[in-house]
């Protein structure tokens, strides 16, 4: 498994739409150590990536990457 440190990003007051495939509301936002986030349905495994923001040490890059993943998920849901 991945042994690095994950950044924790809070997306306040953002609605996460249910999975467009199975309807589950159990949706997680995931990332590795990079400023690339994806949304993943914990029920059926459907995933969608957000944009990759280059600076892995910059909190704002992580926040923008997480927002991108959420916007992409909600748009396709």
N, C-alpha and C positions, 0 to 999 in steps of 0.2 A: 504494500500500500504506500501511499504518499506519506513521506515523513517530514515535510516542511511545515511551516506555520501558516495557517489560513488567516486571512484578514476577515474580521467580522464587520459586515456593513449592515446598517439599519436603514430600511427604506420606510420612513415614517409616512403614515396616512396614504400609502399606495395600495390600491386594490390589486390583488392577484386573482385573475379570472380562473375558473376551473379548467381542467384539462379538456381540450376540444375532442379528444378521442374517447375517453372513458367517463368524463364528467366529474372526476375526483377533484376535491378541493385541497387535497394534500399535496401541495406544490412547494418544492424547496428551491432556494437559490444557492447555487454551488460555485466554488472556484478552487483553483490551486493557489500557488504563491503569486501568480501573475495577475495583472489587472484585466482578466478575461473571466466573465461570469456566464453561467447558463442557468436556465430554469429547467427543473426536472420533476415530472410527475412521479410521486412515490408509489403510486398504484400500478401504472402500466409502463413506466420508464420513458415516456415521451420526453424529448429534450429539444430545446432551442437555445442557440448561442446568442449572446450580445456581441457588441463590437469589442475588439481588443484595444485597450488603451495601454500604451507602451511602458509607462513608468511604474514598476511594481512596488516601489517604496512610497509613492505619493498617494495619500489618502483620497485626494480629489479624483485621481485617475481611477481608483477602486470604486468610488461612489458613482462616477459617470459610467463605468463599465457595468456595474450592477443595475443602474437605471436603464441602460441600453438593453440588457437581457430582459428586464421586466417589460419594457415597452414592446419589444419584439414578441414576447410571449403573449401579452394582452392583445396585440394587434392580430395575431394569427388565431387566437382563441376567440 
